[in-house]
Amino acid sequence: MHVAMNGWFWDIPNSGSGQYIRRLLQHLLRVDDSLKISLIMPAHNPTPDDVPEGIEVIATGKASSTGKLGKVWFEQRTFPRMASKINADIAHVPYWGSALSSDVPQVVSVLDVIPLLFPLYAGGFFTRLYTELVTQSASVADHVISISYTSQVDIEKLLGIHKDNITVTYLAPDDRYHPRLGIERDEVVREKYNLPDQFVLGGMGFDARKQVNELLLGYTYMAPTEGADTPLVLAGKQPDWDNPLFPDLPEYVRRLELDDYVQWIGYVDEEDKPSLYRLASVFAFPSEYEGFGLPPLEAMACGTPVVAWNSVVADEILEDGAYLVETARELGAAVLSLILQKPLRETLVNQGLAQVTKYNWRKTAQDTLLAYQKTLHANR
């Protein structure tokens, strides 16, 4: 089987789509070494870094085309034409951006349908137009990959795709997320980000859906007694605040009188994240919706107890490996309990470590291959 892979997000490894394509390609050949995989790259990135051995890189030009129109042209014209030119059996677009027309059977990974669920994320005119385009293109794709059953239901409902044409392939934390592996770097990371001895970790995104405001409100219930000893550390690059998508959280911190208890550490390098999770006393993740929700699993894999919002996908993916809450008050109480009650903490750590064993990238790759095979069978 010859698979042509759309490589647009390869050079954005910190994005969900960038992480997905890199991890998937690392494992596809491990589960089937007879596969031929061609990574088709856009003109602005003809020589991608860290491509796994055995994968052919195909450049599509020299001109720079990183803008919105260049991305659409690559998705709708360049990629499907190149997939046909190299006689691929499957054209896989590992994000929501397949072509309306393709001579090669298309598989598209729809990681989430957030712009359709939350109008706030639909953006301006171009973004709304693009969302309509990729909605239509996904509906005519030969097969769709979802990363959770929660997302599958949303895809069925909002994109009008029958469940028989959707394959669920769970994601997984990398092996580097581990209670002990790499622990020798922990104190280096503590010093790099000026981290306290004990802290609650939050952040990893500040858009409205992440509900960091609920985390801040929940933290007010423990700040008067524990805030000085266990501050709240918020990780992630700060956006331009004070708009509907990014409410002014620094101002909210001031209103809640939490200035002395909240520490913003900014962007965190990927190689530092396992240590950051391990150093945290608790990881709080109050996001109301995710296509999958990888950060809580990464924290659990590092042996850190997790408090998460009781969303449908959290219930599906995290199960009893995390402490699920539904209000800011519950969140604050849960975090405080995990800090003060050692038996509860140890129980949740063990349950989290057990839950993480259900997910691995080898299984993700195997399920992806099944999606390819279904697609080929349906097109014979």
N, C-alpha and C positions, 0 to 999 in steps of 0.2 A: 504494500500500500504506500502510495506517495502522497504526503500531506503538505500542502502549501499553507504556511502560517503567516498571518498578517503581523508585521513587526512594528507597527506604529508606536506602541508604548514601551518598546524595549529600553529606550534611553531615559525612561522616567521610572526608575526602579522603586521609588518611594510611594508611588501611586498604587492603588489596589490592582489596577489592570496591569501595571508593570511588574508587580510581584507575582501575579498570577501567571503571566506568560513565561517568566523566567523559571519559576518552580515547575511548571508543567513540562517545559522542554527538557529540564534536567532529568525528569523521571520517565518520560515517554519511551525513550530508547532503552532504558533499563528494564522495562517490562516487555518490550518487543524490539529486539535488535534487528529485526528484518524491516522495520519501518524506514522509509526514506522521508526525511523532513527537510523542506526548503523554507528558510526564514526570509520572507520577502520584505525588504527594507525600503522605507520612503527615501526620497532624494536627499533629505537633509541629514540622514544618518546611514551612509553607505557601508560603513565599517564598524558595526556594533561591537562593544566589548563583552568579554566573558561569555561568549557563545559556547555551549557544550560541544565537546568533540563529537564528530559524526554528523553534525547538522550543517547543511550547505547554506551559505548566505548569498542572497541574490540582491544586488543593488539595482535600483530602477532609474538612476539618473544622477546628475551632478548639481542641478539647480536647487537652490534653497526654497522649501515650500512648507514652512512650519505653521503658517497661519490657518485660520478656520477653513477658508476656501481650499487651501492646499490639502488639508486633511480630508475634506469631502471628496476632492478629486482622486486622491489616493484610494479611498475606500470604494468609491463608485466606479472608477475606471481603471486605474493602474493595477491595483491588486487583483481584481478578477481577470483582467486581461493577461497578466503575468502568470497567474495560476493556470490558465488555459494554455499559454505558450509553452510552459514546461511540462505539460501533460500530467498535471496533478490529478489524483483521484478524489481528493477532498480539499476544499478551501476552508480553512478554519480562521474565523475572526474571533479572537479571544476577548472581545469586549462588545458592547452594544453599538455596532457600527458596520453591519454587513451591507452588501450591495443589493440594489433592487433587481439586478439581472446578472446572472453568472452562468457561463457554459459549464463550469465545474460545480458539482453539488456542494452547497454551502452548509457549514455548521457554525452557528454563532453562539458565543457565551454571553448571556445576558446576566450580568452580576447583580443587578438590581434594576428596578423601574421607579426609582425615587422621583424623577421629574414628573411622572404621571400621578404618583401618590400624594406628593406635596407640591402644590402649585408654586410655592415660594421658590422652589428649585428650578422652575421652568425658565427663569431668566428673561432676557430681552427678546426682541423679535427674532434674531438669528438663532438663538438657542431654542426657542419654541419651534421654529421652522425645522431645525436639525432634529429635534425630538420627534416631530411628525414624520420626517424622512426615515429615521432609523426604526420607528414603530412600524411603518409600512414594510421596510426591508426585512425586519425580523419575521413578519407575518408570512413572507413568501420564501423564507429560508427553508432549506430541506430538513434541518433539525436544529433544535435549541438546547443548549446546556444551561442549567440553573445550578446555583451553588447551595440551595437549601429547598426544602419542601415548602417553606413559607413563601419564598420567591417564586416557586413553581406555580402556586395558587394565584399569585399576583399576575404572573405572566399569562396564565390561562385567561384570567378575567380581563386584564387590561389590553393585552395584545391579541386576544382572540385565537390563541394557539391551543390545539387539542393536547391533552396531557400525554397522549401516545407519541407525540412528536417532541417531547421534552425529556431529557435525561438529567437527573440530579447527581452532581459530583461534588461532594463536600470538599472543603479546603482543609488545611492542617498547618499547625505551627512548624517552623523549621526545626531541625535537630538542635540548633544552637540555643533554643529556648529550653533550658534544663536547670534543675536545682543546683547542680554542681559544675557542669561543663562550662569552663571559662570563668569560674568564680575568682580566679587570681586577678582579673581585671576590675573587680567590683570596686575596690577602694580607689583605683585610678579614676573610674567613672564618678564616684562620689566627689572626689576633689575637683574633677573637670567641671561639674555642674553645681558645685558648692552645696551639696545635699546634706541635710541634717542627719543625725543618727537614726531618727525614727520619723516617718512621714507617711501620709496618705497620698497616693498617686492618682491624678486624674488628668483630664485633657485628651491628648491624642486627636485633636480636632475640636473646633470651637463654633461650628455652624449650629444653627438653631436646633436641628434634629438631635444633636449630641446631648442637649439638655444639661450643659454645664451649669446653667443657672439653678437647676434643681440640686446639683451637687453642692453649689455654694450655699444655697438655702439650708440644705441638710447639714452642712458643716457647722452652721450656727448653733446647732443643738449640742455640739461637743466642744466648740471653740472655747467657751468660758472656763471649762475645767481641764481640757486636754490640748488646747490649741498651741500653747507655748511649748509643750513637749513633743507634740505630734502635729506639725503644720501641714497644710494642704499644698502639695507641689503640683503645678499645672504645666504639663509638657506639650510642646508644639509651637510652631511659628505663629505669632499673633497676626491676625488679618487686619484689614482696615475696618475699624469698629463702627458701631452706631448706624446700622442699616438693618432691614428686616432679616437678611440672611445671617448676619453677624451682630447680634445685639451687643450693646456696650458692656461687656463683662467687667472690665476694670472699674467702670463707674458703679456697677452693681456691687462689687467688692467693697467699695467705699461706703455705699449706702448701708450695707450690712455690717459695717465697722469691722471688717475682717482683714484690713491692711496688714496688721501685725502677724497674721497667721497664714497668709497666702504667699507662695513664692512662685514666680513665673520663671521657668528655666529656658524657654525658647525651643528652637528646633533641636531635636535629638538625633544624632547620627545613628544609622541603622545598626552598626556594630556595637553601639552602646545600649541598645534597648534591652537585651537579656539582663545585663547588670542592673539597669534601672528598675526593672520589674523585681529582681531578687532583693534589691535594697529596700523596696517599699514594704511597709507594714501591711497595707491593704491597697488593692487597686479598685477604684470606683469607676464604673462605666454605665452611666445612666441614659445611654442612647435609646430613643424610642423606636428606632427602626434601623435595621441593617439587612443587607442581602445575605450576610453570613455572620459577621462579627468576629473577626480574628483576634483583636487585642485581648479580650478576656481569656481566650484559650492560651495565648502566648504567656500571659501572666500566670495562669494556672499551671502551665508546663514548667514554669520557673519556681513553683512551690509557693506562690503568693496567693493568699485568699482573695476572692473577687466578690464585690457587691455589684450587681447589675440590675437594670430596669427590667421589670417583668413584662417584656414584649413577647409576641408570639415566637419570633425567631430565637430569642434568648432561651425560652422554655424548650424549644426544639434542640438547640445546639449545646447549651450548657447544662440542662437538666438539673440534677441536685449537686453539681460540681461548683455552683455559685450560690450566693445568698441573693435571692431575687426580691426586689422591693417595688412598691407601687406609688410611694409618696416620698417627698423630701424628708419628712419626719422619720419614716421607716428607714430611709437611707442613712440618716445620721445615727439612728439607734443601732443599725446593723454594723456600721463602721466602728462605733464606740464599743459594741459588744465584742467584736473581733480583736480589738486592741487590748481590752481588759480581761477577757475570758480565754485563757490559754487552752482549755479543753475544746471549746467551740472552734477556736482558730485551728488547732491541730486536726480536728475532724474535717473541717472544710478544706484544708490543704490536701489531706489524703483523698477526699472525694474529688477534688479538682484534678489531682494527678491521675486518678483512675479514669475520669471522664476523658481526659486528653488522649489516652491510649486508643480511643475509638477512631481517631483521625490520623491519617498519614498520607503523604503525597503519592506513595506507590498505589494506594487504593484509588486516589483521584485520577492518576494516569490510567489505571485499568478501566475505570468507569468511562473515561474519555474515549478510550479505544472502542469500548462497546458502542458508544454513540456514533463513532465513525463507521463501525460495521453495520449498525442499523441503517445508517444513511446510504451506504453502498448497496445494501440488500434492497432497500426501497426504490433505488434508482436503476436497478437491473431490468 
